[in-house]
Amino acid sequence: MKRILGIDPGLLHTGWAIIDFAGSTRKYVASGVVLPPIKLSLAERLAFIFNNVSKICDEFRPEECSIEVIFVNKNGKTTLLLAQARSAAITAVAVRDIPVFEYEANKVKKALTSSGHADKEQIYKMLSVLLPTAHPKSPDESDAIAIALTHANTSRFM
């Protein structure tokens, strides 16, 4: 079995998920959301994300990481802040020599639902079919599970 850490990066909510896979077998292990306190400065939030993703790596020992690529929106400042949160998470993984694989949101949606424009409800329904023991409590957690599953489903073709 190979262990994957899936990350849905965010400055306020960073979803994470751990799944194991071998061949066509997928096993849900754990998931959650890193929630930096809003009162923290930007630097403190980034450190919070880094430290918590580091703890997740130390506890679950993933062999690979999959993370969502940033969607560039109209607000450049928002995109830049998201990029910083994403970088904090990637750095926590990379310093442990864990390979990082990046997936665009529409590729994740397509990999799970066959539609690159699926909504969050469609993703959640597919997760309940593919990993019935996973019960995400938030969209960020659900997205992280989807990102990990996407990697499990596509990594054999890399």
C-alpha positions in Angstrom: 0.0 0.0 0.0 1.1 3.5 -0.8 0.1 6.5 1.4 -1.0 9.8 0.0 -1.5 13.2 1.6 -4.1 15.3 -0.2 -4.1 19.0 0.5 -6.7 21.7 -0.4 -4.7 24.8 0.5 -6.2 27.9 2.0 -5.1 30.8 4.3 -8.2 30.3 6.6 -9.0 26.6 5.9 -6.4 24.1 4.7 -8.1 20.8 4.1 -6.0 17.6 4.3 -6.6 13.9 3.8 -4.7 10.7 4.1 -5.6 7.7 1.9 -3.8 4.4 1.2 -3.9 2.7 -2.2 -2.6 -0.3 -4.0 -3.9 -1.2 -7.5 -7.6 -0.6 -7.5 -7.9 -0.6 -3.7 -8.5 2.7 -1.9 -8.6 3.0 1.9 -9.6 6.2 3.8 -7.2 6.8 6.8 -7.9 10.3 8.1 -8.8 13.8 7.2 -9.4 17.2 8.7 -8.9 21.0 8.3 -6.0 23.2 9.5 -7.6 26.3 10.9 -5.2 29.1 11.7 -6.8 31.6 14.2 -8.0 34.7 12.4 -6.3 37.0 14.9 -2.9 35.8 13.8 -0.7 37.9 11.4 -0.1 36.6 7.9 3.4 35.3 8.9 1.9 33.6 12.0 -0.8 31.9 9.9 1.7 30.7 7.4 3.8 29.3 10.2 0.6 27.7 11.7 -0.1 26.0 8.3 3.5 24.8 8.0 3.7 23.5 11.5 0.3 21.6 11.3 1.1 20.1 7.9 4.4 19.0 9.4 2.7 17.3 12.3 0.3 15.5 9.8 3.4 14.3 7.9 5.1 13.2 11.0 2.1 11.3 12.3 0.9 9.6 9.1 4.1 9.3 7.1 2.7 9.8 3.6 4.9 8.7 0.7 3.5 11.2 -1.8 1.5 14.4 -1.6 -1.1 15.8 -4.0 -2.2 19.4 -3.8 -4.5 21.6 -5.8 -3.1 24.1 -8.2 -4.2 27.7 -7.5 -7.1 29.0 -9.5 -6.2 32.6 -10.5 -9.2 34.8 -9.9 -9.9 38.4 -10.6 -8.5 39.6 -7.3 -4.8 39.4 -7.5 -4.3 39.9 -3.8 -6.5 37.0 -2.9 -4.6 34.8 -5.4 -1.2 35.9 -3.9 -2.4 35.1 -0.3 -3.6 31.7 -1.4 -0.3 31.0 -3.1 1.5 31.8 0.2 -0.7 29.3 2.1 -0.1 26.7 -0.6 3.7 27.4 -0.4 3.7 26.9 3.4 2.0 23.5 3.0 4.2 22.4 0.1 7.4 23.4 2.0 6.3 21.3 5.1 6.0 18.3 2.8 9.1 19.0 0.6 11.5 19.3 3.5 10.6 15.7 4.3 11.6 14.7 0.7 8.0 13.7 0.0 7.2 14.1 -3.8 4.5 16.7 -4.5 2.1 16.3 -7.4 -0.1 19.2 -8.5 -3.7 18.9 -9.9 -5.9 21.6 -11.3 -9.4 21.7 -9.8 -11.2 20.8 -13.1 -8.9 17.7 -13.4 -9.9 16.6 -9.9 -13.5 17.0 -10.7 -13.2 15.2 -14.0 -11.2 12.3 -12.4 -13.9 11.7 -9.9 -17.1 12.6 -11.7 -16.2 12.5 -15.4 -17.2 16.2 -15.5 -14.6 19.0 -15.2 -17.5 21.3 -14.1 -18.9 19.2 -11.3 -20.2 21.0 -8.2 -19.2 20.3 -4.6 -22.3 18.2 -4.0 -21.4 15.9 -6.9 -17.9 15.5 -5.6 -19.2 14.7 -2.1 -21.6 12.0 -3.5 -18.7 10.4 -5.5 -16.5 10.4 -2.4 -19.3 8.5 -0.5 -19.3 5.9 -3.2 -15.5 5.6 -3.6 -14.6 5.9 0.1 -17.7 5.0 2.1 -15.8 5.3 5.4 -14.9 8.9 4.8 -17.3 11.4 6.3 -15.9 14.9 5.6 -17.3 17.6 7.8 -16.4 20.5 5.5 -15.9 21.3 1.8 -12.2 21.8 2.4 -11.8 18.4 3.9 -13.9 16.9 1.1 -11.8 18.6 -1.5 -8.6 17.3 0.1 -9.9 13.7 -0.1 -10.9 14.3 -3.7 -7.3 15.5 -4.5 -5.8 12.5 -2.8 -8.1 10.2 -4.7 -7.3 11.9 -8.0 -3.6 11.2 -7.4 -4.3 7.5 -6.5 -6.4 7.1 -9.6 -3.9 8.8 -12.0 -0.4 8.2 -10.5 -0.2 4.8 -12.1 -0.2 6.5 -15.5 2.7 8.9 -14.6 
